Amino acid sequence: MYNLARELLFKLSPETSHELSIDLIGAAGRLGLAERLCKAPSSLPVTVMGLQFANPVGLAAGLDKNGDAIDGFAGLGFGFVEIGTVTPRPQPGNPKPRLFRLPEAEAIINRMGFNNQGVDHLLARVQAAKYRGVLGINIGKNVDTPVERAVDDYLICLDKVYAHASYVTVNVSSPNTPGLRSLQFGDSLKQLLDALHVRQNELTMTHGRRVPLAIKIAPDMTDEETVQVAAALLESGMDAVIATNTTLSREGVENLPFANEAGGLSGAPVRDKSTHTVSVLAAELGGRLPIIAAGGITEGRHAADKIAAGASLVQIYSGFIYKGPALIREAVDAIAAARR
Ligand SMILES: Cc1cc2nc3c(=O)[nH]c(=O)nc-3n(C[C@H](O)[C@H](O)[C@H](O)COP(=O)(O)O)c2cc1C
């Protein structure tokens, strides 16, 4: 059925098709139809970061930026749902067009620029949702907040979402907010992580619940840089790392239409780079911090490969656009088969 839906959706512009899909999935969730339309994946419960996941295959951030379709995505079978990236204040993002399909490569290029309706809107949507499974809330900074003041934006968001999230993702790896990726390095990273950790401890006391913090990184670092990030995460007491966001590389899409559009590339071409980042992190972390892998999962076996590389959980974005909800089940089955 998804093949038919995809044929129709791919006739529309990528952004129109995105908005329509969120509306439809949101409506399916509200009407309780999502579960009925899709065969549920096998049960494959896992415990990571002290949280219990129905299965290890999650929705990656950026598809449901405002939390408008949480029940719908959960109903499609995802074992966890990550919403956002959300910023303290609403912002329109970059001018359109800013989203491009490269179907020959099962890839997407985007320079959305954290278009979102702000953290208060997102929280209203979370409160309206019926979903009680694992919900990640991914936080970022407004584009007009100077990067030297980025910490303020992350803390505003952390304060607001803390009571409503199963875990919080700190996004320092979007290529579409100028300067954001500089927060992945050296003193900037250390200062940010330390400030977040202090606030997390305070919020744990206030709310009587510790909400894990995951840091989402880019696939474009050298191995030495990735190793340094791993060390900083351990030192600052972070709870997980998400690897990876989109890449600035155009390897694998050279000469395809839209390959020269600015933005982050996702889907099949980022797969190996992302899995390599997972391997480097796994070697350095030695199981002390869980890894959530994202990047280029377009078939079930790619999810199993990420787990084999050292990840505990996986997330999907582009593969969902190209393959639809059946990919969730396929990925759960491949992970289960690899365990046997
Ligand atoms: C259109 C689009 C928007 C995205 N927006 C976000 C975002 O707001 N925050 C974030 O952390 N990642 C965002 N991502 C990155 C994805 O969550 C994921 O890390 C990346 O696309 C690699 O996974 P994939 O190959 O399965 O797409 C976005 C990706 C796409 C394609």
The ligand as an SDF file (V2000), in Angstrom:
LIG
                    3D

 31 33  0  0  0  0  0  0  0  0999 V2000
   14.4790   16.6990    6.1950 C   0  0  0  0  0  0  0  0  0  0  0  0
   15.3000   16.3190    7.3790 C   0  0  0  0  0  0  0  0  0  0  0  0
   15.2160   17.0810    8.5440 C   0  0  0  0  0  0  0  0  0  0  0  0
   15.9760   16.7370    9.6600 C   0  0  0  0  0  0  0  0  0  0  0  0
   15.8590   17.4750   10.7950 N   0  0  0  0  0  0  0  0  0  0  0  0
   16.5540   17.1300   11.8990 C   0  0  0  0  0  0  0  0  0  0  0  0
   16.3900   17.8490   13.1020 C   0  0  0  0  0  0  0  0  0  0  0  0
   15.5970   18.7880   13.2060 O   0  0  0  0  0  0  0  0  0  0  0  0
   17.1440   17.4670   14.1740 N   0  0  0  0  0  0  0  0  0  0  0  0
   18.0160   16.4240   14.1290 C   0  0  0  0  0  0  0  0  0  0  0  0
   18.6610   16.1090   15.1340 O   0  0  0  0  0  0  0  0  0  0  0  0
   18.1750   15.7070   12.9940 N   0  0  0  0  0  0  0  0  0  0  0  0
   17.4650   16.0300   11.8950 C   0  0  0  0  0  0  0  0  0  0  0  0
   17.6180   15.2950   10.7520 N   0  0  0  0  0  0  0  0  0  0  0  0
   18.5930   14.1870   10.7150 C   0  0  0  0  0  0  0  0  0  0  0  0
   17.9580   12.8210   10.9610 C   0  0  0  0  0  0  0  0  0  0  0  0
   17.3750   12.7670   12.2500 O   0  0  0  0  0  0  0  0  0  0  0  0
   19.0160   11.6890   10.8410 C   0  0  0  0  0  0  0  0  0  0  0  0
   19.9720   11.8570   11.8610 O   0  0  0  0  0  0  0  0  0  0  0  0
   19.7300   11.7060    9.5020 C   0  0  0  0  0  0  0  0  0  0  0  0
   18.8490   12.0380    8.4570 O   0  0  0  0  0  0  0  0  0  0  0  0
   20.3740   10.3670    9.1710 C   0  0  0  0  0  0  0  0  0  0  0  0
   19.4210    9.3310    9.1620 O   0  0  0  0  0  0  0  0  0  0  0  0
   18.6980    8.7980    7.7890 P   0  0  0  0  0  0  0  0  0  0  0  0
   19.7860    8.4870    6.8240 O   0  0  0  0  0  0  0  0  0  0  0  0
   17.8830    7.6290    8.2460 O   0  0  0  0  0  0  0  0  0  0  0  0
   17.8460    9.9310    7.3050 O   0  0  0  0  0  0  0  0  0  0  0  0
   16.8600   15.6220    9.6130 C   0  0  0  0  0  0  0  0  0  0  0  0
   16.9370   14.8520    8.4460 C   0  0  0  0  0  0  0  0  0  0  0  0
   16.1690   15.1840    7.3400 C   0  0  0  0  0  0  0  0  0  0  0  0
   16.2700   14.3390    6.1000 C   0  0  0  0  0  0  0  0  0  0  0  0
  1  2  1  0
  2  3  1  0
  2 30  2  0
  3  4  2  0
  4  5  1  0
  4 28  1  0
  5  6  2  0
  6  7  1  0
  6 13  1  0
  7  8  2  0
  7  9  1  0
  9 10  1  0
 10 11  2  0
 10 12  1  0
 12 13  2  0
 13 14  1  0
 14 15  1  0
 14 28  1  0
 15 16  1  0
 16 17  1  0
 16 18  1  0
 18 19  1  0
 18 20  1  0
 20 21  1  0
 20 22  1  0
 22 23  1  0
 23 24  1  0
 24 25  2  0
 24 26  1  0
 24 27  1  0
 28 29  2  0
 29 30  1  0
 30 31  1  0
M  END
$$$$
